[in-house]
Amino acid sequence: MSLQNVLAEAAAELALFAALGFLLFSLDDLAVDAIFFVRRVWRAVTVYRHHPHADARSLVEGAPSGWMVVLIPAWDEASVIGAMLRAALKRFDHPDYTLLVGYYRNDPATRFAIEDVPDPRVMAVEVPVDGPTTKADCLNHLYSFLVRHEAASGRRARAVVLHDAEDLVHPLELRLFDRLVGRAGVVQLPVVPLPDRASPWIGGHYCDEFAESHGKELVVREAVGAAIPLAGVGCAIAREAIARLAAAHDGRPFAGGSMTEDYEMGLRLGALGERTIFVRLPASSGEPGAVASRGHFPGTLGAAVRQKARWLGGIAFAGWDRLGWRGGLGERWFRLRDRRGPLAALLLLSGYVAAALWGQLWFAAQLGAPLPPQPSPLLATLLQVNFFLLLWRMLMRITFTTRLYGFGEGLASVPRVVAGNLIAILAAGRALFLHAGGGPKTWDKTAHTFPAEAARS
């Protein structure tokens, strides 16, 4: 067999593998789309015919206020933590809250930055070991401090809120949490990545992915009865709920050995019977956007790969071992969707390699080599079906990105799919390598930036 035939055979096998996988994944995504749009139409003709659309400002009006405690873990965050805390103090519209900020004893720069914000609502909490440990370990130290502080002060928090050191908080966030934690044990708000003009492709692809996942995926997840995984920011856990989880884990509610402790917490609380909800509300009627947590995401290829590898490793590899397949049909379906990332990366890699091989064969044919064999009828049919499914996926991506960022960013989301695919492939390889070695043992964080315009305001 000639080299050309060998390459053509390899390209066909890889393409068939990728096409079958893409078909299954696309049908899975179509099921999510169908539930989302059916639910949207159903609510329009039932609920909203008799009740106006809710908004955060009217919902929190006149609501009683409890003590809200925000946990902010920090390692090597001297460049952003001060600006973040000042902005939060200016923006939060709530009469009673405390910001507990964890730092490590060998990170004096972060400690000085925290202490440079002289406000009684900010409390610096030292983690009495050299860092970094894991983010979950830092959060567990903050929780232990909260328990001691509650005992000493005679007060009890209404809810624990999670944020990172680079987050731009929404003014109504704490009031909304205060209102809703009585209805659910866990409340997650949307996460909205801020566009980064210096990184339109790497940073921009986060905008596209979160626009769709937090605009549609989590809505459907809640609709089918699956637990909402926490994003680690813009989320609140009722004090009683986190106490239940702590009691079941020797006083440490955050999974210390996990790189995705936030994701796990939502599912673990759901397994305990706590109601978990995803809340997407405008600040007031007619106002664009939603009450959400905003922030910059990694803008370089290396940082994005590290972050995505941490997510993939914690959710797809370690999550399989740590959380298993508990729950009803909806819960199991979404756990399966959560864990398909490594397989999706393998399918993408196979598809790109097949395309590259066919490109080489086509180029050789232009130079006089024999034409490669045509795809089999099965493969040709699969390619045609997948092409139309891809068009639908691109339409969904454009729709949800446009909804948040405007039509220009919506159009840019199409070529950014390639950047996202490259990051996914590289991240899956890194995640597999780390998982085979027992997983990362410390906080594998990326460098953060805080929005300049918020720091100036």
Buried (B, 14 or more C-beta within 10 A) or exposed (E): EEEBEEBBBEBBEBBBBBBBBBBEBBEEBBBBBEBBEEBEEEEEEEEEEEEEEEBBBEBBEEEEBBBBBBBBBBBBBBBBBBBBBBBBBEBBEBEBBBBBBBBBEEBEEBBBBBEEBEEEBBBBBEBEEEBBBBBBBBBBBBBBBBBEBBEEEEBBBBBBBBBBBBBBBBBBBBBBBBBBBEEBBBBBBBBBBBBBEEBBBBBBBBBBBBBBBBBBBBBBBBBBBBBBBBBBBBBBBBBEBBBBBBEEBEEBBBBBEBBBBBBBBBBBBBBEEBBBBBBBBBBEEEEEEBBBBBBBBBBBBEBBBBBBBBBBBBBBBBBEEBBEEEBEEBBBBBBEBBBBBBBBBBBBBBBBBBBEBBEBBEEBEEEEBEEBEEBEEEBEEBBEBBEEBEEEBEEBBBBBBBBBBEEEBBEBBBEBBEBBBBBBBBBBBBBBEBBEEEBBEEBBBBEBBBBEEBBEE
